Amino acid sequence: MIESVVSQSGFFFLITLFVIGAFGSLFFHRNDTCANVWSSFFALSGSLFGILFSSLALLGGQELSFVFGKTPFFILSFSLHIDMLSAFFLFAISLIAFFCSIYGFGYVKHFYGKYSIGALGFLYNILLGSLLLVVTSSNALFFLIAWELMSISSYFLVVYDRNDPKNVKAGSLYLIMTYVGTAFIILAFLLAYKYTASFDFAVLKANAHLIPSSVKDLIFIFAMIGFGTKAGIIPFHIWLPVAHPAAPSHVSAMMSGVMIKTGIYMMIRLFLDVLQPIPLWWGEAVLIIGAVSSLLGVLYAMTEHDIKRLLAYHSVENIGIILLGIGSAMTFYTLGMPTLALLGLIAGLFHTLNHAIFKSLLFLGAGSVIDQMHTKNMEEYGGLIKYMPVTAFTFLVGSMAISALPPLNGFFSEWLTYQALFQGITQLSFSLQWIFILATASLAFTGGLALTCFVKAFSAIFLARPRSVEVMHTKESSVPMQISMVVLASLTFIAGFFSGILTHMFEKIGQSFTIFHTTSSFVSVSSGQHLQSASGFSFVSAPGLFLLFGIVFLCVFLGTRLLVYRKQKIVCGNTWDCGTTLSPRMEITATGFARSIVLIFKNVLKPSIQQDVEYHDAESRYIPKSRAVTMRVENMYDTYFYRPLQKMIDGISLKSKVIQGGNVNVYISYIFLALIVALFIVL
Amino acid sequence: MVSPLCVGVVKKVKAHLQNRQGASIFQPYRDLWKLFHKDEVISKDASWIFLLSPFIVFSVTIIIGFCIPLFSSFGWSSFFGDTLVIIYTLALGTFFLALAGIDVGSVFGGFGSSREMTLSALAEGGFIFSLLTLSIIAGTTNTFGIASHTSFLNGQYLIPVLLAFVGFFIVLLAETARFPFDNPATHLELTMIHEAMILEYSGKRLALMEWASSNKLVIFFALGANLFFPVGLASDRHIGALFLGMLLLLCKLLCFSLVIALIESSMAKFRFFRLPDLLLASFIFNAVAIGLIH
């Protein structure tokens, strides 16, 4: 059975499911219900088959490579190669796609009659299919085609809710950023092609030694910019907080949960596989980028009161954490410590999976709330826990997982990341040691700040009294939406509980890399599913933790219930109001909650307050009519990176205007000159 | 179980320093007993988060109690003694404490939570690094392992350990809501942090919350005493050694209580926005300590 599923025809079948789903829903575009059922069905069965395919491939451990059809160009071939790493990303994508599709089935109903559901189903299925192709293609040109399909389909999904001009603007920014990124990726591949004469990853890898080191550095920089833009590292993350809020929620869950991970996939593929051996500074650079991204990501998240923008900034943060793992892997391997390198890679991969699970869960939860409240502004929520209990509970679980609270899954991947960083501190020489100390510090502060941020988010959305009348009219979201959220929430527990098995799995994935063939990880999994580092430095046991937590909670709960004098009454009363009537305006707001952090980090965030007071009598200025306070946060990367860049481009454009005569003859002579110059260079 | 005693001692010493007689050191036990028998008043705005939080917060302190060396440097619980587990489990308690503070929608609870989360977020760096310093020296992140490593205070490691201890002590004051971070005796609107969050609790839930906070105090005392000065911990199951260990633990807790009481009597509470400087100083002490180990 394994052979029949994990085969060329199996994969072909997988892609075909999505293609049928895509074109079928386009065919039914006149009937919204039909289109929704059709596209959801094929997206569901496709992702279910994807889960089956990838888990069998992961368990079987064999590699698969084949070519689809023939092309007239010798450099382009539709060749696919599915190794363990690809299979893992296939698994993550299919898993999240499965839950997003269930959710989407219920969620898109409120688009009925407003927009074309057929188009949505078409684009959604194309996005899923292209995501699968991105992580399996083994030819750079074929990869770029899939990459473009992914970018274009996600662009159209971002601008799907097109009546809001803000969404269209967000889409444009996304499109620009993704094309700048793709341009750099193309440059990187072209540079590699120049020296290796191939676009095939396998050939590239075999001939990587032919690339001179300076060119290799250039490839690294270009690839980092290109894939970093997709992954959302700072300062190329600006599209994330704009594009995620614009897209429909199940699509933003897909984008934030797995699409940005394709950037991570390619970084792992290139830096740890294809381009090996790599110089030391690459790893250091990735570590520093990871540290900066995680810390700044969470700080900007603190300042947000738009629920989806907040989550988008947390994606930046988590990408940073993943990069801390991968950066330490790169550093350690170059320094000749493969066991530690494998540990870093395992931590990165584990966090990739975990982030996919809890981030999509949080986005789906946010989607349910937005669906009911019709606003993304957290200040207008409040008290939703009584109206949407299931959403509230799953959102709480997601918040705990993303804040790395034990015993949920986020804790174990961050624990592994910490182990990699700790070993860097203990085993490396002075200057390198400090990079690891700073990386650990950023991870530590990120953890604390993420916790604060999710206390803020959860309490502003679900706790206290409603802050607007809309809350009273909300009701729990539809059944498919609830199912996907509940199952995702239980997955955070399951992935935490089975962190030992998962770590072992990731070790096997790591060992499928050429550089790790004979290595075993620094942190090993012992028989009772405990994680243990090689020198006995540290030890954690997931089942043990679960057991301890369970027993103690139960004891305390029952103990208080049974032992304590039981005749007491519980009286329901008002919250203490100091003698006034409490109004929702007296509660703390999300902005107020985060204000002290924002002020503490004012050198980074540069908050500003602008007060506009309008007076009854402009002459006397004693009795104010209305008062508006605008608080904003300056974006550092905007002021110091994008503005100067824009100015430079403007300046160059102005200068180059000189040569535009407007006369056709002049242009023809330019072309002629260019031709001659080109000929001179070639000959 | 001894935790309310520490609170009692701190209060008693403070009272003496203020020329008062002060309540008996066993008063906190009587308070708890009283609270457990009282009726409860619960706000009608409260959700299950508010109802459940005291149990979670209290359980967390019990779990940590299993995870740290109290009077012996061995134990079946060395299974759980990873420092990261301890730090993040404590964060779990803080998380629910802060949520409960906001849940009832009171004016004070929200600000209490905001301040508490701000402080604990900033304290986390110092906390992890102070324990990491010890872990690196002892070669293990297991708290029991660290406690059985006794050569901290001699030779090359003296300065890093002392620096780390200063850093740790600052974190201790912040996490246990003591001066100069928070005043545990006040219910003044402008300054309270921990008290603001539990303001709406009453009856047995308040008792659990109070007990949990005194447990937390003992946890930090025990961490400070047994990790930084691991003297007299029972290293085998010999009954005499165990007894000695317990006795010494009591002495250590008494010492820490005295120091805290002295600090609280001789110092004013800091302005809120000066506290991050202190926490940052704690972090820098620890980072330097790690840098000095080699």
Chai-1 contact restraints between the chains, C-beta under 6 A:
chainA,res_idxA,chainB,res_idxB,connection_type,confidence,min_distance_angstrom,max_distance_angstrom,comment,restraint_id
A,I385,B,S47,contact,1.0,0.0,6.0,A-B,restraint_1
A,L405,B,L92,contact,1.0,0.0,6.0,A-B,restraint_2
A,P406,B,V85,contact,1.0,0.0,6.0,A-B,restraint_3
A,P406,B,Y88,contact,1.0,0.0,6.0,A-B,restraint_4
A,P406,B,T89,contact,1.0,0.0,6.0,A-B,restraint_5
A,F411,B,Y88,contact,1.0,0.0,6.0,A-B,restraint_6
A,W415,B,L84,contact,1.0,0.0,6.0,A-B,restraint_7
A,Y418,B,L84,contact,1.0,0.0,6.0,A-B,restraint_8
A,T426,B,I136,contact,1.0,0.0,6.0,A-B,restraint_9
A,I437,B,A287,contact,1.0,0.0,6.0,A-B,restraint_10
A,A441,B,G125,contact,1.0,0.0,6.0,A-B,restraint_11
A,A444,B,E124,contact,1.0,0.0,6.0,A-B,restraint_12
A,A444,B,G125,contact,1.0,0.0,6.0,A-B,restraint_13
A,A444,B,I128,contact,1.0,0.0,6.0,A-B,restraint_14
A,F445,B,G125,contact,1.0,0.0,6.0,A-B,restraint_15
A,G448,B,A121,contact,1.0,0.0,6.0,A-B,restraint_16
A,G448,B,E124,contact,1.0,0.0,6.0,A-B,restraint_17
A,L449,B,A121,contact,1.0,0.0,6.0,A-B,restraint_18
A,L451,B,A91,contact,1.0,0.0,6.0,A-B,restraint_19
A,L451,B,F95,contact,1.0,0.0,6.0,A-B,restraint_20
A,T452,B,M117,contact,1.0,0.0,6.0,A-B,restraint_21
A,T452,B,A121,contact,1.0,0.0,6.0,A-B,restraint_22
A,V455,B,A98,contact,1.0,0.0,6.0,A-B,restraint_23
A,V455,B,M117,contact,1.0,0.0,6.0,A-B,restraint_24
A,S459,B,L99,contact,1.0,0.0,6.0,A-B,restraint_25
A,S459,B,I102,contact,1.0,0.0,6.0,A-B,restraint_26
A,L463,B,I102,contact,1.0,0.0,6.0,A-B,restraint_27
A,L463,B,D103,contact,1.0,0.0,6.0,A-B,restraint_28
A,A464,B,I102,contact,1.0,0.0,6.0,A-B,restraint_29
A,A464,B,G105,contact,1.0,0.0,6.0,A-B,restraint_30
A,R465,B,D45,contact,1.0,0.0,6.0,A-B,restraint_31
A,R465,B,G105,contact,1.0,0.0,6.0,A-B,restraint_32
A,F537,B,T140,contact,1.0,0.0,6.0,A-B,restraint_33
A,S538,B,D82,contact,1.0,0.0,6.0,A-B,restraint_34
A,S538,B,T141,contact,1.0,0.0,6.0,A-B,restraint_35
A,V540,B,D82,contact,1.0,0.0,6.0,A-B,restraint_36
A,G544,B,F79,contact,1.0,0.0,6.0,A-B,restraint_37
A,L548,B,I63,contact,1.0,0.0,6.0,A-B,restraint_38
A,V552,B,S59,contact,1.0,0.0,6.0,A-B,restraint_39
A,V552,B,I62,contact,1.0,0.0,6.0,A-B,restraint_40
A,V552,B,I63,contact,1.0,0.0,6.0,A-B,restraint_41
A,F553,B,S59,contact,1.0,0.0,6.0,A-B,restraint_42
A,V556,B,F55,contact,1.0,0.0,6.0,A-B,restraint_43
A,V556,B,F58,contact,1.0,0.0,6.0,A-B,restraint_44
A,V556,B,S59,contact,1.0,0.0,6.0,A-B,restraint_45
A,F557,B,F55,contact,1.0,0.0,6.0,A-B,restraint_46
A,V564,B,F36,contact,1.0,0.0,6.0,A-B,restraint_47
A,V564,B,K204,contact,1.0,0.0,6.0,A-B,restraint_48
A,Y565,B,H37,contact,1.0,0.0,6.0,A-B,restraint_49
A,Q568,B,D39,contact,1.0,0.0,6.0,A-B,restraint_50
A,K569,B,D39,contact,1.0,0.0,6.0,A-B,restraint_51
A,I570,B,E40,contact,1.0,0.0,6.0,A-B,restraint_52
A,I570,B,I42,contact,1.0,0.0,6.0,A-B,restraint_53
A,V571,B,V41,contact,1.0,0.0,6.0,A-B,restraint_54
A,C572,B,I42,contact,1.0,0.0,6.0,A-B,restraint_55
A,C572,B,K44,contact,1.0,0.0,6.0,A-B,restraint_56
A,G573,B,V41,contact,1.0,0.0,6.0,A-B,restraint_57
A,T575,B,S43,contact,1.0,0.0,6.0,A-B,restraint_58
A,T575,B,D45,contact,1.0,0.0,6.0,A-B,restraint_59
A,T575,B,V104,contact,1.0,0.0,6.0,A-B,restraint_60
A,T575,B,G105,contact,1.0,0.0,6.0,A-B,restraint_61
A,T575,B,S106,contact,1.0,0.0,6.0,A-B,restraint_62
A,M586,B,V107,contact,1.0,0.0,6.0,A-B,restraint_63
A,E587,B,G105,contact,1.0,0.0,6.0,A-B,restraint_64
A,E587,B,G110,contact,1.0,0.0,6.0,A-B,restraint_65
A,I588,B,G110,contact,1.0,0.0,6.0,A-B,restraint_66
A,I588,B,F111,contact,1.0,0.0,6.0,A-B,restraint_67
A,F593,B,S114,contact,1.0,0.0,6.0,A-B,restraint_68
A,S596,B,T118,contact,1.0,0.0,6.0,A-B,restraint_69
A,I597,B,T118,contact,1.0,0.0,6.0,A-B,restraint_70
A,I600,B,P276,contact,1.0,0.0,6.0,A-B,restraint_71
